[in-house]
Each structure stands twice: as structure tokens, then as C-alpha cells.
């Protein structure tokens, strides 16, 4: 019967579940519904009253079977059904019945309670889809996946695990997961405390295949816990990295081989440098000494040709060694305080004679905004300038060459400098301008035959410029000359302000060649020809020389005679120059004396100068000996010792 009590009606409408009363007869019709039930079918309550019970559902066939059960006096258990709505999608509900019977036990009233389970159904669908997705991923992942229980026994695995381990069900199911690992690797795994961490990935380890072979794997392990935080199992993912490990091992071995080859190359270069410079020292030294004798014009001309040829050979040796060192990464760029203006002036003045011999000019200009003092490698900057200027002079027959330096960019700490070497020579074809910076390459074969040269100078200049943070290039037009540019980036010296004041005062730094007087020199050199050449050069300077042929003899001589300086070769029998220096310095600790020692050696590779200075020597001169360089080094070393 309809509910007329207002308070009861309000209470029923406030419930979160749908309630309906259905009169049971030939046709089941709604006699009463609350507000929630009406909302579930998308109608007003008064529109639902009198409506057939079966019309409220989507699946009428299913509801017909339910009604047949009711007519037989059977009350169905709770079931799920979709309610048909006037508008919108159907709503899934859980439906349960209670009945009122007459005195004969026949159902006369059906009380219906419904609960909206649409969200629950969506969750179940999502869960079902997730399970399906997980199964697809689990079955098709190209990595071995194992699932264990709380006792670390395998309860599930994917097909790839069987493939990777070459095992079947009998090898996996309910077997301890530690059986998959060598004992030493399992101990390592235990030490990782994975159970405490919960998740750990990137574990590089090994597992055992069925045939006993070891497999390198990358493992990830996730610990599974219940709502109370108790461990209920784990999931392990193993990725085969055997090929990757083999590649890494091959790369490592290749790296070792490359390093060994590089070391062998360095040793070979050092040996070749020494062995080539030693005879070159004798050749150039004897030519220089012969120039000091009485000669006729023909002899002088012959010696000049011989000296030029020796100089060209020495430059070729130096270029090949420099290029090899640059390619092997053995050239280091020095960083000392330099005056760029002085370097440019020194280089250009030294090369003026080459220009004058061809009746062409050589001019130079350094912009005033170039910092007075910079930090850089004077030797390498000079080397690039000499290569480029010499190249321009060689290919210029009229007019001349101009060298310029300007500031390309600058901040408080660093300056980018642009060098330009412009000539009025034969020029370079457009299609050859890039190639000339390659090793042993010139503009064309005719040029090579006519002008000579090896094509190494530009290649070395390119590498040196790049090592100083810059680059080198050429702009040229055939028949109208060329301009070679190179850039270097150099730190600005902190003393640049002081240098400006010194220049304004007209003062200049430098080591005077005066003031050493008649000095006594100990010359330690095992090569008798080189010994003779050096001794005669020194004696012509007016200095006294005592020559010995071994490092041991040098140490003994120091104990008997006082010397102002020692010129020390390194490669000598009985005791090397470095060993002799160490013995001399050890004895001097007892006496408090200190005799300057200058390395005079054919070892001229990168780092050799530093090696000798670190061994206790005070100076360094490389062979072949330039006597002016040797004299300057002797004077400088003695004066520095006196000033100390």
C-alpha cells in the first residue's frame, strides 16, 4: 500500500539506496518507489508508479526468468541488472528482494532494494583490462620475469624466462629462486638488503642456465607486501646483457690496445727524435765551426748550401715530430706571461732577411687595443706565425707580406685575437683552399715541384690553433694574393696594468748577455763528435771547458774542480744525466753549494724540458745546438743563480 506518513516518506527518500514496492499479480507493477529508485531509472517517482516492473530493466529476457521463478514461489538471491533510463546510459545496480505472502503462502507483494554499482562495475572492468594488459606484458616482455612467494620460492614466470634459462615448468615451479644464481652472486644479492629497500634496479649479476652456463644479466627486484606491511613475495626482472658485456670487453681491450699502441708510438717518436737530432747536431755544428775558419768564396757558398739543406732537413724532422705529437695528443700548450707585441716583432724581424733576399717587403702591425700582457704559449704562437709568414714569402715575387694582430672580442678575463698574414703572391684556387690544410697537401703538383716544401706547416698550424681555442683559414683569389687568418683565445694577465706603467716609463725586461766574464764549464757528452763541436763553440766564446764522456765522470769531476755551470747530456753510459744530477744535488746538500746544470740533449719531445727541470736541472737546450741559444741559456742560468 502507498506510504502516506510524511515523516516515513521523508526518511525513505533520504536513504542512499533505491526502494520500491511491487504488487504481485498477473502483471507486476510498481506501487511505490522512493526518490533514489526514481533517479536510477531517470524518471519522477509518480511516473514510475503503475509502470510494469519489467519495463525498468534493459535485459527483459533475464527479468522474465526472474519473474517465472517468483511465480513458482521462489525468491531469487541478489543479482545484478542494468536499469533502463529515459535519458542517458543504463545504470548497473545490485537488486535484492523480500516478499509478503498471503495466508496460502502465495507472493502478493515484492519489496525491491537496489544499490547503484556503476562505479564498482567500471572498476572491475578497469581491473579486468589491467589484468589482461599485465598478462600481455608478462607473456611478451623480452626479459625474464619471475614471481616468488614469501619463502622465496618461484610461483610464476613468463615464457621468456623459460627461453632465457632454457628451462621448463619442472625447473621453475616451487623451486628456490636462489637456485638461479651462482653462490657467490647470491651472496652479493643478499648484501644489497633488497627486502629493506623494497625496490632495487640496475643490479649487474650472473645467473645459471640449465646446462650450467653463466649468463650476464641486469636485474631489478621489487618486494611485494600486504596491507600490514608483511612481505608476501617478490617480482624479479632479468635482462640478458651478455652481448653488451662482450662488446664492452671488446671496447676495453681495444682501448688497452690503442693505449699500448699510442705508448709505443710515443716511445718510437722519442727514440727517432733523439737518434735524428744527434747526427744533425754534428752536421750543423761542424758547418758553423767551419764558417769560423778561413774560407774562399766557393767554400763559403758550398757551406751555405749545405747549411740550408741541413736546416730544411731539421725543419722537416721537427714538423713530422710535431704533427705526430699533435695527433697523439702529446703536445701540451704552455701558459706563461707573454708580450704579443714582442713576439710579433721578434718573428718578423727574424724573417725580414728572407723577404729582403726576394726584394719584397715584410711589414707588421699590432693594434693598440691588444693587451700588453697575455697568458699563452710563445713557442706555439711563434711556430704558427713563422709557418704562415714563411709560406707567404715563398709564394710572393713582387710586393710583400703584412702581418697584423687585432682584438676580435674581449672581456675582463680573456681575449680572442685575430692574426692576419696578407701577401701579394700567386694566390690559391677556390677549389684547393680547404685542402691545403691537410697533411702533405699543397695547392697542386706543379706548385709543389716549383716551390718545394712538404705541406706539413699549414697542417701543424691548424692543429696548434685549434689547441689554443681557435681555428685557421685562408681567403684568396688566384693571381691576386692570399690572406691567412688564425684565431687564438688567451687569458689576460693580471699584471697587464703594471706592464702599461712600465712601458710608459720606458723600461724593459730582459736578461743581459754581459756580466758573466770568463767562466769554467763542465761538458758531459758521450758522443765525441758532439763533444768536440760544443767544446769548440764554448771556447770560441772565451770560456774554459772541461769535457767528460760519462755521468759518473761528471760527478767525479765536480768533486775535484769548481765549475760555474754544467752542460749535461742525458743518454750516457755508466750513469745518465738525470742520475748524475741527482748524485750532484745529493752531495751539495752536505756542502750547501749549488752549481747550475743545463740539460743539453737530443730529447726534444713535449714534456722533456719539464722532466729535466723537475730532476734538479736549471736550464734546457735541445739538439741540434743553436749556439746563440746555448750561449743565452748559459748566461741566463748563471745570472739567475747569482741573483738567487
Secondary structure, 3 states (H helix, E strand, C coil): CCCCCHHHHHHHHHCCCEEEEEECCCCCEEEEECHHHHHHCCCCHHHHCCCEHHHHECCHHHHHHHHHHHHCCCCCCCEEEEECCCCCCCEEEEEEEEEEECCCCCEEEEEEEEEECHHHHHHHHHHHHHHHHHHHHHHHCCCEEEEEECCCEEEEECHHHHHHHCCCHHHHCCCEHHHHCCHHHHHHHHHCCHHHHCEEEEEEEEEECCCCCEEEEEEEEEEEECCCCCEEEEEEEEEECHHHHHHHHHHHHHHHHHHHHHHHHHHHHHHHHHHHHHHHHHHHHHHHHHHCCCCCHHHHHHHHHHHHHHHHHHHHHHHHHHHHHHHCCCCCCCCEEECHHHHHHHHHHHHHHHHHHCCCEEEEEECCCCCCCEEECHHHHHHHHHHHHHHHHHCCCCCEEEEEEEEEEECCCEEEEEEEEEECCCCCCHHHCCHHHCCCCCCCHHHHHHHCCCCHHHHHHHHHHHHCCCCEEEEECCCCCEEEEEEEEEEECCCHHHHHHHHHHCCCCCCCCCCCCCCEEEEECCCHHHHHHHHHHHHHCCCEEEEECCHHHHHHHHHHCCCCEEEECCCCCCCCHHHHHHHHHHHHHHHCCCCEEEEEECCCCCCHHHHHHHCCCCEEEECCCCHHHHHHHHHHHHHHHHHC
